[in-house]
Amino acid sequence: MIKVKDFFIKENRIDEIPEEAYNAVATILEDIDAFARTTYRSVYVIDYYRQNFLYVSENPLFLCGMDASEVRQLGYKFYINQVPSEDLNLLLEANSVGFQFIQNIPIKENKNYTISYDFHIINSLSQKKQLINHQITPLRLTENGQVWLGLCTASISSGNRFGELVMSKYKSKQFWIYNRQKRKWMEMSRPELKDMEREVLKLSAMGYTMNEIADIISRSFDTVKSYRKSLLEKLDVANISEAISFAINYRLI
């Protein structure tokens, strides 16, 4: 049976964080709360020293029918209670290989990396499963480079990508996908979108139909349809809604 301690591995062991350090981050949490009120994403902060959640936003997606204070008090027990058993092993694996990846890069670059993966959470009221996209990036490090605080966001998944672990670097076209069979990270390049494909994607995100987009960009309906088809193929998604979500999650638009 998976326990809370299983999420905290020796590669990121933290011996001590003084109380004054927590006082210093109080204003940062206020800033995060202000940001959370402006976004659709659920936002929370993991404390890897105290092994709990330091902050949880009121955004409802991640709360599973509870309020933010309940989820914050549960901490990692939230995962154990609200994540299906078959998904918990994925979380443990993502936790382990993510920290191992971070250990192999210069400390000063750690904050530029974000790990992303999709898993299910179960709503306490409806008992229905929801696939979410989950992203974690270092917020505060120790002097030795261990991750003390992790900033996390959760949003609706852009498609059925359960089991895919992605590590991305800020302002880089390169990213890494973890091959779970070979147990290694594989370096990849982000899909390159043509200017007109990007424009069609942006206008689709704004709610315009293909006919309306054709009028706006002065192209035929069939040309816009072709752009959309190319987008779906490049982003490896099933429909334009998934393409929009994917592009937002991975900052393509």
C-alpha positions as a Markdown table, in Angstrom:
| # | Residue | x | y | z |
|---|---|---|---|---|
| 1 | Met | 0.0 | 0.0 | 0.0 |
| 2 | Ile | 1.3 | 3.4 | -1.0 |
| 3 | Lys | 2.1 | 5.8 | 1.9 |
| 4 | Val | 2.9 | 9.5 | 2.1 |
| 5 | Lys | 6.6 | 8.8 | 2.9 |
| 6 | Asp | 6.9 | 7.0 | -0.5 |
| 7 | Phe | 6.7 | 10.4 | -2.3 |
| 8 | Phe | 9.8 | 11.8 | -0.6 |
| 9 | Ile | 12.9 | 10.2 | -2.0 |
| 10 | Lys | 16.5 | 10.4 | -0.8 |
| 11 | Glu | 17.6 | 12.4 | -3.9 |
| 12 | Asn | 15.7 | 15.4 | -2.5 |
| 13 | Arg | 16.3 | 14.9 | 1.2 |
| 14 | Ile | 16.2 | 18.2 | 3.1 |
| 15 | Asp | 17.8 | 18.2 | 6.6 |
| 16 | Glu | 16.5 | 21.5 | 7.8 |
| 17 | Ile | 14.5 | 24.7 | 6.9 |
| 18 | Pro | 14.6 | 27.3 | 9.6 |
| 19 | Glu | 11.3 | 28.9 | 10.7 |
| 20 | Glu | 12.5 | 32.4 | 9.6 |
| 21 | Ala | 12.6 | 31.0 | 6.0 |
| 22 | Tyr | 8.9 | 30.3 | 6.2 |
| 23 | Asn | 8.3 | 33.8 | 7.5 |
| 24 | Ala | 10.1 | 35.1 | 4.4 |
| 25 | Val | 7.9 | 33.2 | 1.9 |
| 26 | Ala | 4.6 | 34.4 | 3.5 |
| 27 | Thr | 4.4 | 37.4 | 1.1 |
| 28 | Ile | 5.2 | 35.1 | -1.8 |
| 29 | Leu | 2.2 | 32.9 | -0.9 |
| 30 | Glu | 0.1 | 36.1 | -0.9 |
| 31 | Asp | 1.3 | 36.9 | -4.4 |
| 32 | Ile | 0.5 | 33.3 | -5.6 |
| 33 | Asp | -3.0 | 33.6 | -4.1 |
| 34 | Ala | -3.5 | 36.9 | -6.1 |
| 35 | Phe | -2.3 | 35.1 | -9.2 |
| 36 | Ala | -4.6 | 32.1 | -8.6 |
| 37 | Arg | -7.6 | 34.5 | -8.5 |
| 38 | Thr | -6.9 | 35.5 | -12.1 |
| 39 | Thr | -6.5 | 32.0 | -13.7 |
| 40 | Tyr | -8.7 | 29.1 | -14.4 |
| 41 | Arg | -5.9 | 26.7 | -13.2 |
| 42 | Ser | -5.9 | 25.2 | -9.8 |
| 43 | Val | -2.7 | 26.3 | -8.0 |
| 44 | Tyr | -1.0 | 24.8 | -5.0 |
| 45 | Val | 2.5 | 24.7 | -3.3 |
| 46 | Ile | 4.2 | 21.5 | -2.1 |
| 47 | Asp | 6.5 | 21.8 | 0.9 |
| 48 | Tyr | 9.1 | 19.0 | 0.4 |
| 49 | Tyr | 10.6 | 19.6 | 3.9 |
| 50 | Arg | 7.4 | 19.4 | 5.9 |
| 51 | Gln | 6.0 | 17.0 | 3.4 |
| 52 | Asn | 2.7 | 18.7 | 3.0 |
| 53 | Phe | 0.9 | 21.4 | 1.0 |
| 54 | Leu | 1.9 | 24.9 | 2.0 |
| 55 | Tyr | -0.9 | 26.6 | -0.1 |
| 56 | Val | -3.9 | 25.5 | -2.0 |
| 57 | Ser | -6.0 | 27.8 | -4.2 |
| 58 | Glu | -9.8 | 27.9 | -4.2 |
| 59 | Asn | -10.1 | 27.0 | -7.8 |
| 60 | Pro | -12.5 | 24.1 | -7.9 |
| 61 | Leu | -10.9 | 21.6 | -10.4 |
| 62 | Phe | -8.3 | 20.2 | -8.1 |
| 63 | Leu | -10.4 | 20.3 | -4.9 |
| 64 | Cys | -12.6 | 17.2 | -5.8 |
| 65 | Gly | -15.6 | 18.7 | -4.1 |
| 66 | Met | -13.8 | 19.8 | -1.0 |
| 67 | Asp | -12.7 | 23.3 | 0.0 |
| 68 | Ala | -9.1 | 24.5 | -0.2 |
| 69 | Ser | -8.4 | 24.2 | 3.6 |
| 70 | Glu | -9.5 | 20.6 | 3.6 |
| 71 | Val | -7.1 | 19.7 | 0.7 |
| 72 | Arg | -4.3 | 21.7 | 2.3 |
| 73 | Gln | -4.7 | 19.8 | 5.6 |
| 74 | Leu | -4.7 | 16.5 | 3.8 |
| 75 | Gly | -1.5 | 17.2 | 2.0 |
| 76 | Tyr | -0.2 | 14.1 | 0.3 |
| 77 | Lys | -3.0 | 12.1 | 1.7 |
| 78 | Phe | -5.2 | 13.9 | -0.8 |
| 79 | Tyr | -3.4 | 12.0 | -3.6 |
| 80 | Ile | -3.8 | 8.7 | -1.7 |
| 81 | Asn | -7.6 | 9.4 | -1.1 |
| 82 | Gln | -8.5 | 11.0 | -4.5 |
| 83 | Val | -6.3 | 9.4 | -7.1 |
| 84 | Pro | -7.2 | 5.9 | -8.4 |
| 85 | Ser | -4.7 | 3.2 | -7.3 |
| 86 | Glu | -3.6 | 2.5 | -10.8 |
| 87 | Asp | -2.6 | 6.2 | -11.2 |
| 88 | Leu | -0.7 | 6.5 | -7.9 |
| 89 | Asn | 2.2 | 4.4 | -9.3 |
| 90 | Leu | 2.5 | 7.0 | -12.1 |
| 91 | Leu | 2.7 | 9.8 | -9.5 |
| 92 | Leu | 5.5 | 7.9 | -7.7 |
| 93 | Glu | 7.4 | 7.3 | -10.9 |
| 94 | Ala | 7.0 | 10.9 | -12.0 |
| 95 | Asn | 8.2 | 12.1 | -8.6 |
| 96 | Ser | 11.3 | 9.8 | -8.7 |
| 97 | Val | 12.4 | 10.4 | -12.3 |
| 98 | Gly | 11.7 | 14.1 | -12.1 |
| 99 | Phe | 14.0 | 14.6 | -9.2 |
| 100 | Gln | 16.6 | 12.4 | -10.8 |
| 101 | Phe | 16.4 | 14.6 | -13.9 |
| 102 | Ile | 16.9 | 17.8 | -11.8 |
| 103 | Gln | 19.9 | 16.3 | -10.0 |
| 104 | Asn | 21.7 | 16.1 | -13.3 |
| 105 | Ile | 21.5 | 19.8 | -14.3 |
| 106 | Pro | 23.3 | 22.9 | -12.8 |
| 107 | Ile | 21.6 | 24.2 | -9.7 |
| 108 | Lys | 21.2 | 27.7 | -11.1 |
| 109 | Glu | 19.1 | 26.3 | -13.9 |
| 110 | Asn | 16.7 | 24.1 | -11.8 |
| 111 | Lys | 14.0 | 26.7 | -11.7 |
| 112 | Asn | 13.8 | 26.8 | -15.5 |
| 113 | Tyr | 12.4 | 23.2 | -15.7 |
| 114 | Thr | 8.8 | 22.0 | -15.4 |
| 115 | Ile | 7.5 | 18.5 | -15.3 |
| 116 | Ser | 4.1 | 17.8 | -16.7 |
| 117 | Tyr | 1.9 | 14.7 | -16.7 |
| 118 | Asp | -1.8 | 13.7 | -16.8 |
| 119 | Phe | -3.5 | 11.6 | -14.1 |
| 120 | His | -7.1 | 11.1 | -12.8 |
| 121 | Ile | -8.6 | 12.5 | -9.7 |
| 122 | Ile | -11.9 | 11.4 | -8.2 |
| 123 | Asn | -14.6 | 13.9 | -7.1 |
| 124 | Ser | -15.7 | 13.2 | -3.6 |
| 125 | Leu | -19.3 | 14.1 | -4.3 |
| 126 | Ser | -19.9 | 12.5 | -7.7 |
| 127 | Gln | -17.2 | 9.8 | -7.5 |
| 128 | Lys | -16.5 | 10.5 | -11.2 |
| 129 | Lys | -12.9 | 10.5 | -12.5 |
| 130 | Gln | -11.4 | 13.6 | -14.2 |
| 131 | Leu | -8.2 | 13.5 | -16.2 |
| 132 | Ile | -6.1 | 16.5 | -15.4 |
| 133 | Asn | -2.9 | 18.0 | -16.6 |
| 134 | His | -0.5 | 18.5 | -13.7 |
| 135 | Gln | 2.6 | 20.7 | -13.9 |
| 136 | Ile | 5.3 | 21.2 | -11.2 |
| 137 | Thr | 8.2 | 23.7 | -11.2 |
| 138 | Pro | 10.7 | 24.5 | -8.4 |
| 139 | Leu | 9.7 | 27.6 | -6.5 |
| 140 | Arg | 12.4 | 27.6 | -3.8 |
| 141 | Leu | 15.6 | 25.6 | -3.5 |
| 142 | Thr | 18.0 | 24.9 | -0.7 |
| 143 | Glu | 21.7 | 26.0 | -0.9 |
| 144 | Asn | 22.5 | 22.5 | -2.0 |
| 145 | Gly | 20.0 | 22.5 | -4.8 |
| 146 | Gln | 17.2 | 20.4 | -3.2 |
| 147 | Val | 13.7 | 21.5 | -4.1 |
| 148 | Trp | 12.2 | 22.9 | -0.9 |
| 149 | Leu | 9.0 | 24.4 | -2.4 |
| 150 | Gly | 7.3 | 23.3 | -5.7 |
| 151 | Leu | 4.7 | 25.4 | -7.5 |
| 152 | Cys | 2.0 | 23.2 | -9.0 |
| 153 | Thr | -0.9 | 23.9 | -11.4 |
| 154 | Ala | -3.7 | 21.6 | -12.5 |
| 155 | Ser | -6.0 | 22.1 | -15.5 |
| 156 | Ile | -8.2 | 19.9 | -17.6 |
| 157 | Ser | -6.2 | 17.5 | -19.8 |
| 158 | Ser | -5.8 | 18.4 | -23.5 |
| 159 | Gly | -6.4 | 14.8 | -24.4 |
| 160 | Asn | -5.9 | 11.2 | -23.4 |
| 161 | Arg | -2.2 | 11.5 | -22.5 |
| 162 | Phe | -2.2 | 9.4 | -19.3 |
| 163 | Gly | 1.2 | 8.0 | -18.6 |
| 164 | Glu | 3.2 | 10.6 | -20.6 |
| 165 | Leu | 5.9 | 12.4 | -18.5 |
| 166 | Val | 7.2 | 15.6 | -20.1 |
| 167 | Met | 10.0 | 17.8 | -18.9 |
| 168 | Ser | 10.3 | 21.2 | -20.5 |
| 169 | Lys | 12.7 | 24.1 | -20.1 |
| 170 | Tyr | 11.7 | 27.7 | -20.1 |
| 171 | Lys | 12.3 | 29.5 | -23.4 |
| 172 | Ser | 13.6 | 26.3 | -25.1 |
| 173 | Lys | 12.4 | 24.5 | -28.1 |
| 174 | Gln | 13.7 | 21.3 | -26.6 |
| 175 | Phe | 11.8 | 19.0 | -24.2 |
| 176 | Trp | 12.1 | 15.5 | -22.9 |
| 177 | Ile | 9.6 | 12.7 | -22.8 |
| 178 | Tyr | 10.2 | 9.8 | -20.3 |
| 179 | Asn | 10.2 | 6.4 | -21.9 |
| 180 | Arg | 8.7 | 4.3 | -19.2 |
| 181 | Gln | 9.6 | 1.0 | -20.9 |
| 182 | Lys | 13.3 | 1.9 | -21.4 |
| 183 | Arg | 13.4 | 4.0 | -18.2 |
| 184 | Lys | 15.1 | 7.0 | -19.8 |
| 185 | Trp | 14.4 | 10.5 | -20.9 |
| 186 | Met | 14.3 | 11.1 | -24.7 |
| 187 | Glu | 15.1 | 14.6 | -26.0 |
| 188 | Met | 12.6 | 16.0 | -28.5 |
| 189 | Ser | 11.8 | 19.3 | -30.3 |
| 190 | Arg | 8.6 | 21.3 | -30.0 |
| 191 | Pro | 6.4 | 21.2 | -33.1 |
| 192 | Glu | 7.0 | 24.3 | -35.3 |
| 193 | Leu | 3.8 | 26.0 | -36.3 |
| 194 | Lys | 3.5 | 28.2 | -39.4 |
| 195 | Asp | 2.3 | 31.7 | -38.8 |
| 196 | Met | -1.0 | 31.0 | -40.4 |
| 197 | Glu | -1.5 | 27.8 | -38.4 |
| 198 | Arg | -0.8 | 29.8 | -35.2 |
| 199 | Glu | -3.3 | 32.4 | -36.3 |
| 200 | Val | -6.0 | 29.8 | -37.0 |
| 201 | Leu | -5.3 | 28.3 | -33.6 |
| 202 | Lys | -5.6 | 31.7 | -31.8 |
| 203 | Leu | -8.8 | 32.6 | -33.6 |
| 204 | Ser | -10.2 | 29.2 | -32.8 |
| 205 | Ala | -9.4 | 29.8 | -29.1 |
| 206 | Met | -11.3 | 33.0 | -29.4 |
| 207 | Gly | -14.4 | 31.1 | -30.4 |
| 208 | Tyr | -14.5 | 31.9 | -34.1 |
| 209 | Thr | -15.9 | 29.3 | -36.5 |
| 210 | Met | -14.0 | 28.1 | -39.6 |
| 211 | Asn | -16.2 | 30.2 | -41.9 |
| 212 | Glu | -15.5 | 33.3 | -39.7 |
| 213 | Ile | -11.8 | 32.5 | -39.6 |
| 214 | Ala | -11.7 | 32.2 | -43.4 |
| 215 | Asp | -13.2 | 35.7 | -43.7 |
| 216 | Ile | -10.8 | 37.2 | -41.1 |
| 217 | Ile | -7.6 | 35.8 | -42.7 |
| 218 | Ser | -8.9 | 36.1 | -46.3 |
| 219 | Arg | -8.5 | 32.5 | -47.1 |
| 220 | Ser | -11.0 | 29.9 | -48.3 |
| 221 | Phe | -12.9 | 27.6 | -46.0 |
| 222 | Asp | -11.0 | 24.6 | -47.5 |
| 223 | Thr | -7.6 | 26.3 | -46.7 |
| 224 | Val | -8.6 | 26.9 | -43.1 |
| 225 | Lys | -9.8 | 23.3 | -42.9 |
| 226 | Ser | -6.3 | 22.3 | -44.2 |
| 227 | Tyr | -4.6 | 24.4 | -41.6 |
| 228 | Arg | -6.7 | 22.8 | -38.8 |
| 229 | Lys | -5.9 | 19.3 | -40.1 |
| 230 | Ser | -2.2 | 20.2 | -40.1 |
| 231 | Leu | -2.4 | 21.5 | -36.5 |
| 232 | Leu | -4.1 | 18.4 | -35.2 |
| 233 | Glu | -1.4 | 16.2 | -36.8 |
| 234 | Lys | 1.5 | 18.3 | -35.5 |
| 235 | Leu | 0.2 | 18.5 | -32.0 |
| 236 | Asp | -1.0 | 14.8 | -32.0 |
| 237 | Val | -4.5 | 15.6 | -30.8 |
| 238 | Ala | -8.0 | 14.5 | -31.8 |
| 239 | Asn | -9.8 | 17.9 | -32.2 |
| 240 | Ile | -9.4 | 21.6 | -32.1 |
| 241 | Ser | -10.5 | 21.8 | -28.4 |
| 242 | Glu | -7.6 | 19.5 | -27.5 |
| 243 | Ala | -5.3 | 21.5 | -29.8 |
| 244 | Ile | -6.2 | 24.8 | -28.0 |
| 245 | Ser | -5.7 | 23.2 | -24.5 |
| 246 | Phe | -2.4 | 21.7 | -25.6 |
| 247 | Ala | -1.2 | 24.9 | -27.0 |
| 248 | Ile | -2.1 | 26.9 | -23.9 |
| 249 | Asn | -0.5 | 24.3 | -21.6 |
| 250 | Tyr | 2.7 | 24.2 | -23.5 |
| 251 | Arg | 2.8 | 27.9 | -24.4 |
| 252 | Leu | 2.6 | 27.5 | -28.2 |
| 253 | Ile | 0.2 | 30.5 | -28.4 |
